[in-house]
Amino acid sequence: MAILVTGGAGYIGSHMVWTLLDAGEQVVVLDRLSTGFRWAVAPEARFYLGDVADADVLKTIFIENDIEAIIHFAGSAVVPVSVADPLSYYDNNSGKTRALMSAAIDAGVRHFVFSSTAAVYGPQKTTDPVKEDASLNPENPYGQSKLMTEFMLRDAAAAYDFNYVALRYFNVAGADPKGRAGQSTAGATHLIKVACEAALGRRDSVSVYGIDYPTHDGTGVRDYIHVSDLAEAHLKALQHLRRGRGSLVANCGYGAGYSVLDVLNMVTRLHGHSFKIHMAPRRPGDSASVVADSTLAHRVLEWTPQYDSLETIVRSALDWELFLMDRNVDDLQGIHRVLAAAAF
Ligand SMILES: NC(=O)c1ccc[n+]([C@@H]2O[C@H](COP(=O)([O-])OP(=O)(O)OC[C@H]3O[C@@H](n4cnc5c(N)ncnc54)[C@H](O)[C@@H]3O)[C@@H](O)[C@H]2O)c1
């Protein structure tokens, strides 16, 4: 039986594909390549180009493969764009997931793992680690569109022979320690990626929004989770569903935060070159500190992170950025040749 990974050509999805293959699973990828890259998909995975709401593509996938579970990463994930164009986010993140769930349930696929986000909680008033039962108050259409999907999953699991795990990711960063995948998104807004690009001279400066927060150095604190640990959490979620242990919503983070300046200092220290930092006012809706309480994922999914260190995360992100700079990322064959030749 095979696992269908939607969005498997994107940042997190491409790591998931490697994690599944490493675990001996058969993998099918569905991606429309709106932000992902065909070359980012491991050659051992079977690739379908298409939209997650395209009934014909889904029918073909379900006929040609014995799909046991879906791990659903496909979606839109840029908060300011969701504010400027909310209906496109409700369409791609909520509406199209509904279509995918419906096709999956009709085809008898019982297990579904979903990419949710800490954005479902909204701004935090305290700096305490956030638990799953915190109030759900998304500040933007992105968080709202993901929360709507969580509600659809909950209701579908109550009504049909269907179960799910929704993982609420905190700040995902880093790259595959074996160098096979990383974040390649053009114009990415994630701090660690942006800082690595600046260190390598691919950006002029990095903006720091807010230096007067009640944190150890005045800048915002976030919980950065290594993308490979996150992929491992999905594998654990899949095993949880296979064992019939029921649906679950769980946070994925390390429970410890680093400030914006901690991150920038780490990038400078590891790369050896400083870059321009632009101090800017706070952005509306940003919290001083957002850190996960992931006790549930540790206890119920038996998830044990391996790369829980800012230095490890930043080092892998820098290595990937250097790789991207050295290669022509449009050259699929060239990239696969390089990856195949690398000593993993
Ligand atoms: N990166 C983070 O820090 C973060 C945090 C929380 C949640 N998430 C969620 O994780 C998921 C993956 O995020 P990412 O950072 O890898 O993003 P990404 O943009 O790199 O990957 C998304 C992939 O989905 C594909 N896609 C989008 N809409 C599609 C559709 N309708 N049909 C088929 N393919 C489609 C894109 O082409 C891309 O390959 C998203 O759902 C995102 O909301 C990400």
The ligand as an SDF file (V2000), in Angstrom:
LIG
                    3D

 44 48  0  0  0  0  0  0  0  0999 V2000
    6.5520   26.3590    6.6840 N   0  0  0  0  0  0  0  0  0  0  0  0
    6.0030   26.5830    7.8820 C   0  0  0  0  0  0  0  0  0  0  0  0
    6.6470   27.1720    8.7840 O   0  0  0  0  0  0  0  0  0  0  0  0
    4.5980   26.1090    8.1680 C   0  0  0  0  0  0  0  0  0  0  0  0
    4.0710   26.3400    9.4580 C   0  0  0  0  0  0  0  0  0  0  0  0
    2.7820   25.8790    9.7160 C   0  0  0  0  0  0  0  0  0  0  0  0
    2.0510   25.1900    8.7570 C   0  0  0  0  0  0  0  0  0  0  0  0
    2.5870   25.0080    7.5180 N   0  0  0  0  0  0  0  0  0  0  0  0
    1.7660   24.2950    6.5190 C   0  0  0  0  0  0  0  0  0  0  0  0
    2.5270   23.2280    5.9790 O   0  0  0  0  0  0  0  0  0  0  0  0
    2.1630   22.9830    4.6230 C   0  0  0  0  0  0  0  0  0  0  0  0
    3.4140   22.9480    3.7710 C   0  0  0  0  0  0  0  0  0  0  0  0
    4.0890   24.1800    3.9060 O   0  0  0  0  0  0  0  0  0  0  0  0
    5.4550   24.4700    3.1410 P   0  0  0  0  0  0  0  0  0  0  0  0
    6.1910   25.4540    3.9730 O   0  0  0  0  0  0  0  0  0  0  0  0
    6.1020   23.1860    2.7590 O   0  0  0  0  0  0  0  0  0  0  0  0
    4.8940   25.2260    1.8570 O   0  0  0  0  0  0  0  0  0  0  0  0
    5.3040   25.0750    0.3070 P   0  0  0  0  0  0  0  0  0  0  0  0
    4.6720   26.2160   -0.3860 O   0  0  0  0  0  0  0  0  0  0  0  0
    6.7730   24.8850    0.1710 O   0  0  0  0  0  0  0  0  0  0  0  0
    4.5880   23.7090   -0.0940 O   0  0  0  0  0  0  0  0  0  0  0  0
    3.2470   23.6200   -0.4720 C   0  0  0  0  0  0  0  0  0  0  0  0
    3.1760   22.6920   -1.6830 C   0  0  0  0  0  0  0  0  0  0  0  0
    1.8080   22.4780   -2.0160 O   0  0  0  0  0  0  0  0  0  0  0  0
    1.6250   22.6670   -3.4280 C   0  0  0  0  0  0  0  0  0  0  0  0
    0.2240   23.1040   -3.5930 N   0  0  0  0  0  0  0  0  0  0  0  0
   -0.3670   24.2040   -3.0740 C   0  0  0  0  0  0  0  0  0  0  0  0
   -1.6680   24.2040   -3.3810 N   0  0  0  0  0  0  0  0  0  0  0  0
   -1.9270   23.0620   -4.0960 C   0  0  0  0  0  0  0  0  0  0  0  0
   -3.0870   22.4810   -4.6620 C   0  0  0  0  0  0  0  0  0  0  0  0
   -4.2790   23.0780   -4.5910 N   0  0  0  0  0  0  0  0  0  0  0  0
   -2.9720   21.2880   -5.3050 N   0  0  0  0  0  0  0  0  0  0  0  0
   -1.7610   20.6810   -5.4120 C   0  0  0  0  0  0  0  0  0  0  0  0
   -0.6270   21.1750   -4.8990 N   0  0  0  0  0  0  0  0  0  0  0  0
   -0.7070   22.3540   -4.2220 C   0  0  0  0  0  0  0  0  0  0  0  0
    2.6720   23.6880   -3.8310 C   0  0  0  0  0  0  0  0  0  0  0  0
    3.0120   23.6190   -5.1940 O   0  0  0  0  0  0  0  0  0  0  0  0
    3.8460   23.2830   -2.9120 C   0  0  0  0  0  0  0  0  0  0  0  0
    4.6540   22.2960   -3.5280 O   0  0  0  0  0  0  0  0  0  0  0  0
    1.1920   24.0980    4.2420 C   0  0  0  0  0  0  0  0  0  0  0  0
   -0.1160   23.5770    4.2660 O   0  0  0  0  0  0  0  0  0  0  0  0
    1.4030   25.1450    5.3220 C   0  0  0  0  0  0  0  0  0  0  0  0
    0.2360   25.8870    5.5660 O   0  0  0  0  0  0  0  0  0  0  0  0
    3.8360   25.4510    7.2030 C   0  0  0  0  0  0  0  0  0  0  0  0
  1  2  1  0
  2  3  2  0
  2  4  1  0
  4  5  1  0
  4 44  2  0
  5  6  2  0
  6  7  1  0
  7  8  2  0
  8  9  1  0
  8 44  1  0
  9 10  1  0
  9 42  1  0
 10 11  1  0
 11 12  1  0
 11 40  1  0
 12 13  1  0
 13 14  1  0
 14 15  2  0
 14 16  1  0
 14 17  1  0
 17 18  1  0
 18 19  2  0
 18 20  1  0
 18 21  1  0
 21 22  1  0
 22 23  1  0
 23 24  1  0
 23 38  1  0
 24 25  1  0
 25 26  1  0
 25 36  1  0
 26 27  1  0
 26 35  1  0
 27 28  2  0
 28 29  1  0
 29 30  1  0
 29 35  2  0
 30 31  1  0
 30 32  2  0
 32 33  1  0
 33 34  2  0
 34 35  1  0
 36 37  1  0
 36 38  1  0
 38 39  1  0
 40 41  1  0
 40 42  1  0
 42 43  1  0
M  CHG  2   8   1  16  -1
M  END
$$$$
